[in-house]
Amino acid sequence: DLLLTLDAYLAEDLDRRRTAAALHVHPNTLDYRLKRIVELTGLEPATTTGLQLLAAASVARRLLS
């Protein structure tokens, strides 16, 4: 769920409401998932560096699949 959440968050241009709607989850569920991503990676998608690294990791994961 976390990888799907990250991909959706990036695809929806970091818009919480649209991402939650796209995933068919409550915005609080999305917030929880984003918080878990931060806890597991140490990268904050709300910062430029964190966003760039998370996006690059997402692209690399897709290319290697």
C-alpha positions as CSV (number, residue, x, y, z in Angstrom):
1,D,0.0,0.0,0.0
2,L,2.8,2.4,0.7
3,L,4.4,2.2,-2.7
4,L,1.0,2.6,-4.4
5,T,0.3,5.5,-2.1
6,L,3.6,7.2,-3.0
7,D,3.0,6.7,-6.7
8,A,-0.5,8.1,-6.5
9,Y,0.7,11.1,-4.4
10,L,3.3,11.9,-7.0
11,A,0.8,11.4,-9.9
12,E,-1.7,13.7,-8.2
13,D,1.0,16.5,-7.9
14,L,1.1,16.1,-4.1
15,D,-2.6,17.0,-3.7
16,R,-3.8,15.2,-0.6
17,R,-7.5,15.3,-1.4
18,R,-7.1,14.1,-5.0
19,T,-4.7,11.4,-3.9
20,A,-7.1,10.1,-1.2
21,A,-9.9,10.1,-3.8
22,A,-7.8,8.3,-6.3
23,L,-6.9,5.6,-3.7
24,H,-10.5,5.5,-2.4
25,V,-9.3,6.2,1.1
26,H,-10.0,8.8,3.8
27,P,-7.5,11.7,3.8
28,N,-6.5,10.7,7.3
29,T,-5.6,7.3,6.0
30,L,-3.4,9.0,3.4
31,D,-1.8,11.1,6.0
32,Y,-1.0,7.9,8.1
33,R,0.5,6.2,5.0
34,L,2.6,9.3,4.2
35,K,3.8,9.4,7.8
36,R,4.8,5.7,7.6
37,I,6.8,6.4,4.4
38,V,8.7,9.1,6.4
39,E,9.3,6.8,9.3
40,L,10.6,4.0,7.1
41,T,12.7,6.1,4.7
42,G,13.6,9.1,6.7
43,L,12.6,11.1,3.7
44,E,9.9,13.8,4.0
45,P,7.9,14.3,0.8
46,A,7.1,17.8,1.9
47,T,10.7,18.9,1.4
48,T,12.4,19.4,-1.9
49,T,15.2,16.9,-1.2
50,G,12.8,14.3,0.2
51,L,10.4,14.7,-2.7
52,Q,13.2,14.4,-5.3
53,L,14.7,11.3,-3.7
54,L,11.4,9.6,-3.2
55,A,10.4,10.3,-6.8
56,A,13.7,9.1,-8.1
57,A,13.3,5.9,-6.1
58,S,9.8,5.4,-7.4
59,V,11.0,5.7,-11.0
60,A,14.0,3.4,-10.4
61,R,11.7,0.8,-8.9
62,R,9.4,0.9,-11.9
63,L,12.3,0.7,-14.4
64,L,13.8,-2.3,-12.6
65,S,10.4,-4.1,-12.4
